[in-house]
Amino acid sequence: MIPKPKYKTCESCGATFLCQQGACWCDAVELRPDALERLQSEYRDCLCEACLKAVASQPLAARRARASRRVPGGPPVVRRSRH
């Protein structure tokens, strides 16, 4: 049984989007292992299609540079779980 679709808020940009766990559009987005690791370390829940695709297409070097600019002692990083 596929769960009912529900609206979620993107943790990255705040956009509202439809999540259809088990048959969701996000299942078709291919993520490299490093991109998936980043998502799991930075977010607790799903991202909208635009933000997820942006992460998937972002070069590894750009992600590393952005991560190196984080403020030491900033808020704790939370683990993202899909759906």
Summary of the structure (lengths in Angstrom):
residues: 83
radius of gyration: 13.6
end to end distance: 15.3
largest distance: 44.7
contacts: 177
relative contact order: 0.21
helix: 39%
strand: 10%
